[in-house]
Amino acid sequence: MKSANGMKSAAMWLGIACWGVLLANGAPAQEFRRLSVAEYRDRMAGGWIGQMVGVGWGAPTEFKFNGEIIPEDKVPVWKPSMVNQFRQDDIYVEMTFLRTMELYGLDCSIRQAGIDFANSGYPLWHANRAGRDNLRNGIAPPDSGHPKFNTHADDIDYQIEADFSGLIAPGMPNVVIELGEKFGRLMNYGDGVYGGQFVGGMYAEAFFEDDPQKIVEAGLACIPAESQYAECIRDTLRWWKANPGDWQKTWQSIEDKYQKNPAYRKFSCSKPGDTFNIDAKINGAYIVMGLLYGGRELEDTIVMSMRCGQDSDCNPSNSGGVLCTTVGQSKMDARFVSELNPENVFSHTAYNFPALVQVCEKLARQAVVKYGGRIEKTAEGDVFVILVEKPKPGKLEQCWEPGPAAESVFTDEEQAKIEALSAAKQQQADLQKVAPGWTMSNCGPDMDPGLRAEYQGHENVFMTHPLNKEVGCTLSREIEVPAQGKTFVQALVASDKRGDFQLIAKVAGKPVLEQTVTPKTAWAAVEIDLTPFAGKSVKVELVNQPNGWSWEAAYWAKVTVSTD
């Protein structure tokens, strides 16, 4: 690996040349980089393999060392078979995005991207899961990643899957930024999106540059300079320059500021004081640690990112992928590529490794032409002629002070394309057996919500679960209250045997009842008097609000409206 890192192919360095002369009006001509398609393909394949090596090697350590350096003797021993990572969310999620572009083109809409992500069948966690749950509940992007609906919006998720954006956009940072605005907002916002654009920007530059500092700076140019994420990467560069021979001192500086200082964990899904930290910023710093201190050696780069702890398989996957993009598959050490199985299919995708390389080349060809370049045919093969552009980052957004949500929902036609929404429609139909005329919203998938044949002595019981730690599942109904007589909403509800929840009742948007439903209360009989609203139409909401995030389900035996 060491000798390979020192080599720079003729094809790459031909790419540094500028093409053209001064225009007639005296303005400088456009600049272009040249990269043979064969060289591109080799480097892009190397980028994918680097990801697979990094995640496979680090997987046994993931989140087992939080707020501490992994001891050297706890680093797993590399085995060549570890490269075969076909069931890792670090790898397969981004292939859903590739498939969307393959089917609908580079100009595919964010809403189509959301539909395809909603229909994905693989397991997910954190921002990815919350974003997909939102999509499946009819919340369309970009709101699926907005902090109003997604309490994980600053988590690492788009960062771990943004590699694709740079691998199909060699030397094209603005393509990376644009793809982040489309796919990153399915599940993230603010620094959560910037982390992916930063990683994608490094990949894009790695086709033409092998100096890690310059690669990191190229990624940094793709995100708003005022963001905390950019601040974190600048700090890591500064501390590296101050301590080039003492990586543990730099690690401690990162720990002190981005782990222990609450000002840099304002939207972490784990709170200050909790050593677990899946925030994009600190994990992005650990990617950079691998690149800066790894000496352009794949083993040292991966192990360095791994030993920093926290998400210690995702971070070496990113740093390993970037480094191997500078090298290419053909120049990688045989122990990292010798046992790659080209026939295995990545989980819930249409791709094995050869098909993955093929679709990336297809999309890269489209991107080069679409964004101002061209493809020249030569005796040695096709050559990408890539327009050089200055990165244009998006505007600053912060999860703890977000802009307004778009209040975007899927149309009926779009919802019909989401298989999970069909299941939601069935749940709404089943709800009518218990609560006629009521509708359900913000119900999460945990504990398998829906109709139960029996629960604690009652038949046909409907179970709900909150959407996330902050947003409760709501049963609602617009009720015309008669002008005469007394009108009541009556409900019979129980908690799970292993947990409790807060029951909140609202009338016309105002809370009228709050009580904790626990296993000790068995079935709680709830009655809400609507008589004060006689002659009016009011919205009544019954909220299954989380209360500690442990077995938060509500079981509804009946919800009725009666008038005496």
Phi, psi and omega in degrees: 000324184296313181293326180295323181295334181277351184269138177233118185291154179299324181297320181293314186285336170298333182292344181282341184296147176264144181246143175103176180229182178297139176289168183300328181275005177092352179286149180295145178290162175294148178257149181226152170249148181244137180212120179297147180295325177297317178294318177303311184300318181295317180290320179297316177298321176299321178299318178293317181294321177302320176299314184293321177296313183297315182287325179292320181289319184275347187308318181295346184256354190306121177055024173266349179227093184250124182072021177208155177280137177290123178301147184302324182282357177261359177287126180300153176277130181291135172234134184306332180291344181296345181293338186277077183254084184257000181232037182248130179295338175299338186248310193284334183298315184294341178286336171298321180291320176299319181295320177301315180290325177298319183279324189242000176090166179298336181270014180305149183279157176296332180288321175294320176302320179294320178298315181293321178292321178299327182273000179293149186249359184278160177289147181222165179219165171051229187300321179301313182292315180298318179297315180293321176300317178300314180300318181289340176268009176091001177279112186277157175290151009276001183295338179299336177252002184285141181304335178299327185247348187228105182282002179249018191298339178262007181287177192283354200303305181294331178301321184281347185238012182272358181307320182307323188295323176279330182289338176258006183226060182301122178068018185234076185298329182288335172293318178301313181299316181296318179295325176296323178292336181268305186270328180293332182277358173295331185222349185228175183203155174056230181301332177297324175282319183299324179302319178290319178294325176297311180297314179300322178296324177294317178300315182302321181283334184294345175288341185234355186219138176240004175279116185303321180298315181293326177294316178298317180295326177294319176295320180298328181290349183269357184231158181301128183296336183277353184287154174297328179298312179297321177301318180297317180290320176298318178299316181297318175299316182295316180292326176297316179295326179284334184227060185296338181252008183223081184293332181291330176292319176295318178302318181294323177297318176297315180300314184296322185269315190260354174252315189267340183270114182302336180297340180251016175226036185296333181232023176295142177286345168252143189273157175309136185104334175277126183289334176294130183213105179256015175300143184297324188299303186294324177289328173297322177299324181288331171299312182295323177304316179298316182292319185282320183264355185279353176061028180062017175260129183299313181299312182293323179296311181294314182295323178297311179297324179293313186292344176291343175087199185057235184280072194275015164247325178294316185295314175292336175296316178293311183293321178295321179294317179298313182298317183289340173291329176287342187255308184098150182302320187294339183254005180283149176303135185301331183292346178263347184235348191295329184252015175300126179267109184285349185266338180299141180259134178294141188310127175057031178233177178263008193240134156262185187296313178300321179293325177298313179298320182296315182291326178295318177297319179301314181288325178296319177301316179296318184294318181302314182287317183297327185254040166093002179259198179203169177240117180262142176262129179232172179297331181272353181127178182292149180230129171283129172248106195253125179294130178274124178227148175284135179300143179237086182297157176285178180287157180290131172225145181229132184298328183277349173222062188287156169288174182295146174291155180281349185053049185265128178231154178288144174287168177301321180295318178292320180298328180294340180273352182258111185301322182295331178290333174296321176295322179295322178296323177295322177297319178299322179293318180294328179300329183296338179289339182249323185226077183301130177088355181263150176241158184243139177217157179056041177262124180276168186272353184301142176067014173059069181300158176138192185284135174246137180296327181203145173207120176048049173091355179246141177268156178051066179256135181257128180256135174240163176215140179303156179293316179203192184296337185253329190254119180276156174282133187241130167262128184223155178201137173275123187239127173275109183275121181300150180289336181245152176084180180252133183241134181227146164260130181234135181223147174240117190221148178224159174269173171292155181293343185253000184201184178225178175204166178262121176267121179240127175251134180234143173233126182054037176085355183250133178297133177240349180203136172220126176208150178272127178257121185235167175301333181291331182279353183053236178269120180267126176267118184248136178226130181239122182274117178261004183305322179299347181255022182308133178083005182240162172257123183229151175267127179249133181234134174244115190251124171273086188270133179297149185215067181111350175059054175213110179051060190271016185292151171242139179245118185255118177273327175197150171219115185227163173239128181227148178233128178267000000 
